[in-house]
Amino acid sequence: METEGNGAVTLRTTVLCSGVRTDMLCAFKTSHRLLLQGETMARQLVRYFLLSICALVLGAAPARSEQAALQGVYAIDNDASDNIKDAIERDTANMNFAIRPLARSRIAQTNPRYERITLSSNATTVSVQFDASKPIEMPLDGRVVPSVDEDGKTYEVSAQLTATQLVMRIKSKDGGERVNTFVFEPNGKALKLSVRLLSTALPTPVSYALAYRRQAG
């Protein structure tokens, strides 16, 4: 009886100790797994944070480069520029012959070849001046604002800066629109001005491109 009792006690003790060891082992494995999961999550958060910082830095670089290009004076490069008269004649060739001469004369008069472009800007606005005309100031976020030229005529203007170019729109009250697209060279020493003239009176837009080089100083 005693032996059996001792055996029974011994058996119960062994089972109890075995159960404790099993519970402790399970708890250890669970804690270890949670710890590893926590470390993995922490690494992912750190990686996401670093990638976010890199994206902000890299994303800001083009903006700073373009902002620098929006300062200075650019002079015409005749050899690399289109002939505006030829472009006007080409793109108005399909107009009614009765109004074509008048249209060509009007387009040429209001869209001369500018010898110099002066740009200045800050974080939110840009100013564009063609030759000695009144500078046109616009917000850089694409909002349309009114602008009055030196002759008292009112236009709607807007400008939007992207990673590669500045797009400027000038719209008159009669529905005519001029779209200036300034594309800057990476070194900031030159720009290409692509011009598109749109109107309900034109069968197709009049398009041409002018090249400019940045002046020292």
N, C-alpha and C positions, 0 to 999 in steps of 0.2 A: 504494500500500500504506500509505504513511505517512498519506496523507490519509484513507484508509479507516480506518486504525488510529485516527487522531485523531478521526474521525467516530464510530467505535465507542466510543472512550473517552468522547467527548463525549456520546454517546447514553446510555451506562451511567450517567454522572454525572448526567445530567438525570433519568433514571428513578429513581436513588437519591435525589436531592434531592426529587423529587416524592413518593416514598414517605415520606420523613421528614416533609415538610410535611403529608401526609395523616394520618400517625400523630399528629403534634402537634395537628392540627386536631381529630381524633377525641378525643384525650385531653383537649383543652381543652373540647370540647362535653360530654364525659362529666363532667368536673370541675364545669363550670358547672351541669349538670343536677342533680348530686348536691348542690351547694351550695344550689340553689333548693329541692330537696326537704328539705334540712336546715333551711333557714329556714322553710319551710312547717310542718314538724313542730314547730319551736321555737315558732312563733306559736300552733299548736294547743295545745301544752302550756301556754303562758302563758294562753291563753283558758280552757282547762279549769280551771287553777288559780284564776283570777279568778272564774269562775262558781261553783266550789266554795266559795270564801270568801263570796261573796254569798249562796249557799244556806244556809250555816251561820249567817250574820248574820240573814237574814230568817227562818230557821226558829227561831232562838232568841227572836225578839221576842215571839211569842204566849206562849211559856212564861214570859217575864219579866212580861208583862201579867197572865197568870192568877195567877202567884205573888203579885203585888201585891194582887190581889183576894182572896186567901186570908188576908188580915190585916184584923182589925177586927170591929166589932159592927154587926149589921144588925137593924133593928126592923121589925115587921109593918106593912104598908100595907093596912089593912082594906078600903078602897074598891077596891083592885085584886086582892083575894084571893077565891078561891072559898069558899062556905059548906060546911064539911066535913060537917055533918049532912046537908045536901041531897045531897052526893055519895055518902055512905054509903047513904042511902035509895034513891037512883037505881040504884046498882050492885049492891044486894042485893035488888032488887025481885023477881027470879026465884028466890030461895031458897025452900025449903020453909017454909010459913007457920008450922009448929010451932017451928022453930029460928030463924026470921028475927029476932024481937025480941031474943033473947039474943045473936045474932051482931052485930046492930047496936050493942047496948049495949057488948059487948066491944071492938069495933073503935073506937068513939068513946072509950072509956076509955083504950085503949093508944095512941091516935094523936090527942092533943090539938092544938089550934092553938098553936104556940109563938109567944110574943110577941117573942122575941129569939133571934138566932143569933150565936154568937161563933166566929170562925174564926181560926186561927193555923197557921203552917206554916214549914217550912224546906225545904232542897233535896230531902229524901227522904220527909218525913212531913207529915201534916196532922192537925189537931185540930179537931173539931166539937163545940160545946156548945150544947144547946137549953135556953133559959132557965137555971135554976140546977142542972140535972142534971149528972151527972158527965161531963166531956169524954170524947169517944171519939177515941182516937188510932189512926191507920192509916198504913201505908206508901202512897206514891203510885203504886206500880207494879202495883197490882191484886192483890197477894198477900193471901190470907185469913188473918186473925189472930183469936185469941180476945179477947173483951172482956167485962168484968163490970160490970154497972150498980150503982147505989147500993143496990139491993135484993138484991144477990148473985146475980142471974140472969146466966147465961153466954150469950153470943151469938157468932156468927161475923160478922166485919165485914171490909169491903174498900173501897178507894177507888182511883179511877183518874182522873188529870187528862189531858184532851185539850186541843186547841187552843181549844175553845169552852166546855167545861163540866167540872164535877167530878161524877162518878157515885159514889155511896156506897151500899153494900149492907149490910143488917143481916138476918141470918137466925137464927131461933130454933130450938131443939131440936125443936119440934113441926112443923117444916117451913114455918112461916109466914115470909114475907120482905117486907121493906120496901125499896124502891129510891128513894133521894133523888137527884134530878138537879138540881144547882145550875147555872143558866145566868147568867153575869155580863154586865151591860151593858158596852160598850166603855169607858165613862168610869169604870167601877168604883164608881159611886154607888148602884147598885141590883143586886138579883139576883132571879131567879125560881126558886122551889123547886117542882119537879113531883114529886108523890108517887104511887107505885104500890104497892098492898098486894096481895100474892099469897098464896094458900093453896089447898090441895086442897079445902077446905070451901066456897070461894067459886066460884060459877058463872062469874064474870068478875072481873078485878082491880078493886079500888076505886081510882079515880084522882081527883086534885084538884091544884090549883096555888095556891101562896101567893106573894105579892109582898113583898119586903123592901127597905128603903132604908138605906143606910149612914149610921151616926151620926158626927157630927163628933168629931174627937179620937181 
